[in-house]
Amino acid sequence: MKQISLLKALVLTHRADKMGGQARAALQQRRLRKLISYVKKHSPYFAGLYKNLDDDCSLSDLPPTTKADMMDHFDTWFTDRSITRKAVDRFMADPSNIGKKLLGKYLAYTTSGSTGTPCIVLYDDTAVNVSAAIGILRSFARKEDRKAFMTAGGKTLALFADNGFYLGSGSVKYTLRKMPWKKSKMKTYDVRNPTSEIVDMLNQYQPSMIGCYPTAMELLAGEQEKGNLHIRPAIIMTGGEKLTDDVREHLSEAFGCYVQTNYSCTEGGTVACECTEKHFHVNDDWIIIEAVDENNLPVPFGTQSAKVLLTNLSNSICPIIRFEITDRIVLHKEPCACKNDRPWLTLEGRTDDILTFENGVRIAPLSLYAILKEIRGIERFQLVLHSRDRLELRLVAEHKKERFAEAKQAVEGYLRQNDVAAELYLSEKCPAANPISGKYQHVIAKAEPC
């Protein structure tokens, strides 16, 4: 499929912003038809999946797909037949390739694997450029924050887990490889570094905009309030976790700036952008979102879904069509006070806890999450902090004892670097959702004494 340049992506995205809802719906359908026709011709997996379907079938006629489907049929999923699992694994085994293009054509990203099945997603130039266009044109909820960001120097910092092929840090590294003259204006830093090192880096770099997990920013807000950190960003863009109202307010007061978030995932890029009403408006010219129940049936507007089916209309190399995402959302049809007529949603988001240890050290949950999900063989985990700094690890894994030994070494080593002498032990329990709320947490703050 012919690739779309960044300039063209900007023009198309801006043009869609001027459309009404019916015109955008028609545009969405044209792009969907084009994508279905293309994947039927170029992806053996989708050719088989859609063999009894016409190109003009409705979206609901298309069978849902999953991460497990992708990984089980990896060599027949992609529309470029030169892509193989062996070649991709070899490429991604070398961390120096982060931000480089596989085969000189595709950026490779991996999902977090929160359901125990991480998958690999490739972006062609069109997917990269559409994602950039959405970021440029729609990421700021308020126009004045864009101006304040530029006035403050336009320096950005991506403060996320930086130990793999992840969308947040990987996209910045790609940009820096492509445009090295931006090194003074863009930076990535590993959020898993000790807080004192992050504070020193921030005091020196003085970013105008920070992208980071809300819980990690909450820890840094404490450092700002104690006088150890001295920064005045123009805006904070959080992601990866739910941004609660109290944390949003705390960060805004501590750093003296507007705080916002968006709804992004590796499979879809920026799925929805936040408005001034704190609603997520779906980028429906490039993305289709379906709120469904456990059986993939649509749930009514205003009802929380069990999961999401995502269709990415900009990615033709790695077809993401009715792809199952485990997020729980509520789709709304009532008008938004911000006057944006795009459909909007509210998102449950992750609800992991900050862990506070006996000596007062606080650790952001995604720092530990990022360590554990990198251990091969772990299908699902849950980390629970009990009293006396005892950490219970609940595991579903092949060769559980061996995987636990790796986890124990990695987690306890990381905590020692942060002046925490905690003990990790293997639980007899299995990871489980909260029996009342149904929410699943990977990292849980102090439970009852064990």
C-alpha positions in Angstrom: 0.0 0.0 0.0 1.3 3.4 -0.9 2.9 5.1 2.1 1.6 8.5 3.5 4.3 11.1 4.2 4.2 13.2 7.4 3.1 16.3 5.4 0.2 14.3 3.8 -0.7 12.8 7.2 -0.9 16.3 8.7 -3.1 17.5 5.8 -5.4 14.5 6.1 -5.7 14.8 9.8 -6.3 18.5 9.7 -8.9 18.0 7.0 -10.8 15.5 9.2 -10.8 18.0 12.0 -12.9 20.3 9.8 -15.4 17.5 9.0 -18.7 16.9 10.6 -19.6 13.5 12.2 -21.3 12.1 9.1 -18.4 13.0 6.8 -15.9 11.4 9.2 -18.0 8.3 9.4 -17.9 8.0 5.7 -14.2 8.5 5.6 -13.7 5.9 8.3 -15.7 3.4 6.2 -13.7 4.1 3.1 -10.5 3.4 4.9 -11.9 0.3 6.5 -13.0 -1.1 3.1 -9.5 -0.3 1.6 -7.8 -2.0 4.6 -9.9 -5.2 4.4 -9.3 -5.5 0.6 -5.6 -5.1 1.1 -5.1 -7.6 3.9 -7.2 -10.2 2.1 -4.7 -10.0 -0.8 -1.5 -9.7 1.1 -1.9 -11.5 4.5 -2.4 -15.3 4.3 -3.8 -15.3 7.8 -6.5 -12.7 7.1 -7.1 -14.2 3.6 -8.2 -17.4 5.4 -10.1 -15.6 8.2 -12.1 -13.5 5.7 -12.4 -16.0 2.8 -16.2 -16.2 3.1 -16.7 -12.4 3.6 -17.3 -9.7 1.0 -15.2 -6.5 1.0 -18.4 -4.6 1.8 -19.3 -6.6 4.9 -20.1 -4.8 8.1 -17.5 -4.4 10.8 -19.4 -6.7 13.1 -19.1 -9.5 10.5 -15.4 -9.6 10.9 -14.1 -12.2 13.4 -12.3 -10.6 16.4 -8.6 -11.2 16.7 -6.3 -11.4 19.7 -2.6 -11.2 20.8 -2.5 -15.0 21.0 -3.8 -15.2 17.4 -1.1 -12.9 16.2 1.7 -14.7 18.0 0.4 -18.1 16.9 0.2 -17.1 13.2 3.0 -14.6 13.2 4.6 -15.6 9.9 1.3 -15.3 8.1 -0.1 -12.2 9.8 1.9 -9.4 8.2 1.3 -8.1 4.7 5.0 -8.0 3.9 5.8 -11.6 3.3 9.5 -11.1 4.1 8.7 -10.7 7.8 9.3 -13.8 9.9 9.2 -14.3 13.7 12.8 -15.5 13.5 14.0 -12.3 11.8 12.0 -10.1 14.1 13.3 -11.9 17.3 16.8 -11.6 16.0 16.4 -7.9 15.5 14.8 -7.2 18.8 17.3 -9.3 20.7 19.8 -6.4 20.2 18.8 -3.4 22.4 20.9 -1.1 20.1 18.2 -1.6 17.5 15.6 0.4 19.5 14.6 3.3 17.3 16.0 1.6 14.2 13.9 0.2 11.4 13.6 -3.5 10.8 14.6 -4.2 7.2 15.1 -0.5 6.8 11.3 -0.2 6.7 9.5 -0.9 10.0 9.7 0.3 13.6 9.2 -2.7 16.0 7.4 -2.3 19.3 6.3 -4.8 21.9 3.3 -4.5 24.1 3.5 -4.6 27.9 1.9 -8.1 28.1 -0.5 -7.2 30.9 -2.6 -10.2 30.0 0.4 -12.6 30.0 0.6 -12.5 26.2 2.8 -9.7 24.9 2.9 -9.2 21.2 5.0 -7.5 18.6 3.6 -4.7 16.5 5.3 -3.2 13.4 4.7 0.4 12.2 5.3 1.3 8.6 5.9 4.9 7.5 2.1 5.6 7.3 1.5 4.4 10.8 4.5 6.4 12.1 3.4 9.6 10.3 -0.3 9.4 11.2 0.7 8.9 14.9 3.0 12.0 14.6 0.3 14.0 13.0 -2.2 13.2 15.7 0.4 14.2 18.3 1.1 17.5 16.6 -2.5 18.5 15.9 -4.5 17.0 18.8 -2.3 16.2 21.8 -2.8 19.6 23.6 -6.2 20.0 25.3 -5.7 23.7 25.5 -4.0 26.0 22.9 -2.4 28.1 25.6 -0.4 25.1 26.8 1.2 24.5 23.3 2.2 28.2 23.3 3.6 27.9 26.9 5.5 24.8 25.9 7.2 26.5 23.0 7.9 29.7 25.1 9.5 27.6 27.8 12.0 26.2 25.3 10.2 23.2 23.7 12.3 20.6 25.6 10.5 17.3 26.0 11.3 14.4 28.3 10.0 10.8 28.0 10.3 9.4 31.5 9.1 5.8 31.0 10.5 2.3 31.3 13.4 2.4 28.9 14.6 -1.2 28.8 12.8 -2.5 25.7 11.1 -1.8 22.4 8.2 0.2 23.9 6.2 2.8 22.1 6.8 5.7 24.6 10.6 5.7 24.6 11.2 3.9 21.3 9.4 6.6 19.3 11.5 9.3 20.8 14.7 7.3 20.0 13.5 6.9 16.4 13.0 10.7 16.1 16.5 11.4 17.5 18.1 8.9 15.1 16.2 10.5 12.2 16.8 14.1 13.4 19.9 14.1 15.6 19.9 17.9 15.8 16.9 17.6 18.2 19.1 16.0 20.9 19.1 19.2 22.9 15.3 19.3 22.7 14.3 15.7 23.2 15.4 13.1 25.8 14.4 9.7 27.2 15.3 8.6 30.7 14.5 5.3 32.5 11.9 5.8 35.2 13.3 2.8 37.0 16.4 4.7 37.9 16.8 5.7 41.6 14.7 8.7 42.4 17.8 10.7 43.4 19.3 10.2 40.0 16.0 11.2 38.3 15.9 14.4 40.4 19.5 15.3 39.4 18.7 14.7 35.8 15.6 16.8 35.9 17.3 19.7 37.7 20.0 19.8 35.0 17.7 19.2 31.9 14.8 21.4 33.0 12.2 20.0 30.6 9.3 22.1 29.2 7.1 19.0 28.9 7.3 15.7 30.7 5.7 12.5 29.6 5.5 10.0 32.5 3.4 7.6 34.5 1.1 9.4 37.0 2.5 7.4 40.0 6.1 8.2 39.1 5.2 11.9 38.8 3.5 11.7 42.2 6.8 10.6 43.7 8.6 13.4 42.0 6.0 15.9 43.2 7.0 14.9 46.8 10.6 15.8 45.8 9.5 19.1 44.4 7.6 19.9 47.6 10.6 19.0 49.8 12.9 21.3 47.8 15.1 18.7 46.2 13.6 19.1 42.8 13.4 22.5 41.1 11.6 22.4 37.8 8.8 24.3 36.2 7.5 22.4 33.2 4.9 24.1 31.0 2.8 20.9 30.8 2.8 17.3 32.1 1.4 14.6 29.8 0.8 11.4 31.7 0.2 7.9 30.3 0.3 4.2 31.0 -1.8 4.4 34.1 -5.1 6.0 35.2 -4.7 9.7 36.1 -7.1 10.2 39.0 -8.5 13.7 39.8 -6.6 13.9 43.1 -3.2 13.0 41.5 -3.9 15.5 38.7 -4.6 18.2 41.2 -1.5 17.3 43.3 0.8 17.4 40.3 -0.7 20.7 39.0 -0.1 22.3 42.4 3.4 20.9 42.9 4.7 21.8 39.4 2.5 24.9 38.6 1.3 23.7 35.3 -1.6 22.0 33.4 -1.7 18.2 33.7 -3.4 16.0 31.2 -3.4 12.5 29.8 -4.4 10.5 26.7 -5.5 7.0 25.8 -2.7 5.2 23.9 -1.7 1.7 23.2 1.0 0.0 21.1 -1.6 -1.5 18.8 -3.3 1.8 18.0 -1.0 4.6 18.9 -2.9 7.6 20.3 -6.4 6.1 20.4 -8.1 9.1 22.0 -7.1 12.6 23.0 -8.2 14.3 26.2 -10.2 17.5 26.1 -10.7 20.3 28.7 -13.7 18.3 30.1 -11.3 15.4 30.8 -13.1 13.2 28.2 -11.2 11.0 25.8 -12.3 11.9 22.2 -11.6 9.0 19.8 -9.5 9.7 16.8 -12.2 8.2 14.7 -10.8 9.1 11.3 -7.9 6.6 12.0 -9.2 4.4 14.8 -12.4 2.4 15.4 -13.3 1.5 19.0 -15.9 -1.1 20.0 -17.0 -1.5 23.6 -17.9 -5.1 24.1 -18.8 -7.7 26.7 -17.0 -11.0 27.4 -18.6 -12.5 24.3 -17.6 -9.6 22.0 -21.2 -8.3 21.8 -21.6 -4.5 22.0 -22.6 -3.0 25.3 -25.0 0.0 25.4 -23.7 3.5 25.6 -23.0 4.5 29.2 -22.2 0.9 30.2 -18.8 -0.3 31.1 -17.3 -2.8 28.7 -15.5 -6.0 29.6 -12.9 -5.2 26.9 -12.3 -3.3 23.7 -12.1 -4.3 20.1 -9.7 -2.0 18.3 -9.2 -1.4 14.5 -6.2 0.7 13.4 -6.9 2.1 9.9 -3.4 3.5 9.5 -1.4 0.3 9.8 -1.5 -1.9 6.7 1.7 -3.8 7.4 0.6 -5.2 10.8 -3.2 -5.5 10.5 -5.0 -4.6 13.8 -8.6 -5.3 13.0 -11.2 -5.9 15.7 -8.2 -6.7 17.9 -8.9 -7.5 21.5 -7.6 -5.0 24.1 -8.3 -5.8 27.8 -9.1 -2.2 28.8 -12.5 -1.5 30.2 -14.2 1.6 28.8 -17.5 3.4 28.8 -18.6 4.9 25.4 -20.8 8.0 25.5 -23.1 9.5 22.9 -24.2 12.7 24.7 -22.6 15.9 23.5 -19.4 17.0 25.2 -19.3 20.6 26.6 -15.9 21.1 24.8 -17.9 21.2 21.5 -15.8 18.4 19.9 -18.3 16.2 18.2 -16.1 13.1 18.0 -17.3 10.1 20.1 -15.8 10.1 23.6 -15.1 7.6 26.3 -14.1 7.2 29.9 -11.4 4.7 30.8 -11.0 2.6 33.8 -7.2 2.3 33.4 -4.6 0.6 35.5 -5.0 0.8 39.3 -1.7 -0.4 40.6 -0.4 1.0 43.9 2.6 3.0 44.9 4.6 0.8 47.4 5.7 2.5 50.6 8.4 0.6 52.6 9.2 0.6 56.3 12.0 3.2 55.8 9.7 5.6 54.0 11.1 4.9 50.5 8.3 4.9 47.9 8.5 2.9 44.6 6.3 3.5 41.6 4.4 0.3 40.6 5.4 0.4 36.9 9.1 0.3 37.9 8.5 -3.2 39.4 6.0 -4.2 36.7 8.6 -3.4 34.0 11.1 -5.7 35.7 8.8 -8.7 36.1 7.2 -8.6 32.7 10.6 -8.9 31.1 11.3 -12.3 32.6 10.6 -14.9 29.9 8.2 -17.7 31.0 6.1 -15.7 33.3 2.6 -15.8 32.0 0.9 -13.7 34.8 2.0 -12.2 38.1 0.8 -10.3 41.1 3.2 -8.6 43.6 1.8 -7.8 47.1 3.6 -5.8 49.7 2.9 -7.0 53.3 4.1 -5.6 56.6 7.8 -5.9 57.5 8.7 -5.3 53.9 7.8 -8.8 52.8 6.8 -9.1 49.1 4.6 -11.9 48.0 4.9 -12.9 44.4 2.0 -14.8 42.9 3.0 -16.5 39.7 1.5 -18.4 36.8 4.6 -19.7 34.9 6.2 -22.7 33.4 9.1 -23.9 35.6 7.8 -21.7 38.4 10.7 -22.1 40.8 13.3 -21.1 38.1 11.2 -18.1 37.1 10.8 -17.1 40.7 14.6 -17.3 41.3 15.1 -14.9 38.4 12.3 -12.6 39.7 13.8 -12.6 43.2 17.2 -11.6 42.0 15.9 -8.9 39.8 13.4 -7.3 42.2 15.5 -7.5 45.3 18.5 -6.1 43.4 16.5 -3.2 42.1 15.1 -2.4 45.6 18.6 -2.5 47.1 19.6 0.1 44.6 16.8 2.2 46.1 17.9 1.5 49.8 15.1 -1.0 50.4 16.0 -4.4 52.0 12.8 -6.2 51.1 12.4 -10.0 51.0 10.5 -11.6 48.0 8.9 -14.9 48.6 6.9 -17.3 46.3 3.2 -17.5 47.1 1.1 -20.6 46.9 -1.8 -18.4 45.7 -2.5 -17.6 42.0 -2.9 -14.0 40.7 -6.6 -12.9 41.1 -8.9 -10.0 40.5 -10.5 -8.2 43.3 -13.6 -10.3 44.1 -15.7 -7.2 44.7 -14.6 -4.8 42.0 -13.4 -7.3 39.4 -10.3 -5.1 38.9 -7.0 -6.8 38.4 -3.9 -5.2 40.0 -0.3 -6.3 39.2 1.2 -4.4 42.2 -0.7 -4.1 45.4 0.1 -2.0 48.5 0.3 -3.4 52.0 -2.3 -6.1 52.7 -3.0 -7.8 56.0 0.1 -9.0 57.9 1.1 -12.4 56.6 
